Amino acid sequence: MSADAPSGRRLISSGSPFEAEIGYSRAVVQGDWIFVSGTTGFDYSTMQIDADIAAQAEQCFANIDTALRAGGASISDVVRVHYIVNDAALWPACWPVTQKWLGAVRPAATMFVAGLQDPRMKIEIEVTAYLGSK
């Protein structure tokens, strides 16, 4: 779902209750750019999250893909990715998932270690996509 906002922005919602409770959008389209908020491994249709970090990463990318498509983009338009994990030792388990989704795209990337909002969350992924080439 999307909505209009001031300054030509288009707001994209996943329907997650966190968006309304906290006050943010899943993604914002501004000009040729799409900014996707930090996205966790919750399946928004069930509000369930897998305990496995690789499964969470897979769901993160599925959620991101949905947001990008709602904004008129795709994974191939991603130019920047931030990974936030709660335990650096778990990060290598995500590499096959990141390779699957972004291996051909190879965006600029940074991995951070930080506490996440919910103790069930092991990874959060944020991306920026550029539509100028479309």
VENJOKA-V174181 format. One line per field, one symbol per residue. phi: phi as a letter, one per 40 degrees, with the letter a starting at -180 (. if undefined). psi: psi as a letter, one per 40 degrees, with the letter a starting at -180 (. if undefined). burial: I if it has 9 or more other ideal C-beta (glycine too) atoms within 8 Angstrom, else O. A space follows every 10 residues. Layout:
BEGIN
phi = ???
psi = ???
burial = ???
END
This chain:
BEGIN
phi = .bacbdggcb cbbcgccccc ccgabdabcb gcbbbccdbc cccccbfbbc cccccccdcd ccccdccccc cgbadcccba bbbbbcadcc ddccdccccd cbdccfccaa bbbacbdbcc cbabbbbbbb bdcc
psi = iiiiiifeih hhieehdddd ddfiidihhh beihhhihha ehhedefihi dhdddddddd dddddddddd eeaideeheh hhhhiehdde ddeedddddd dedddfihih hihiiidhed heihhhihih ede.
burial = OIOOOOOOII IIIIOIOOIO OOOOIIIIIO OOIIOIIOII IIIIOOOOIO OOIIIIIIII IOIIIIIIII IOIOIOIIOI IIIIIIOOOI IOOIOOIIOO IIOOIOIOIO IOOOOIOOOO IIIIIIIIII IOOO
END
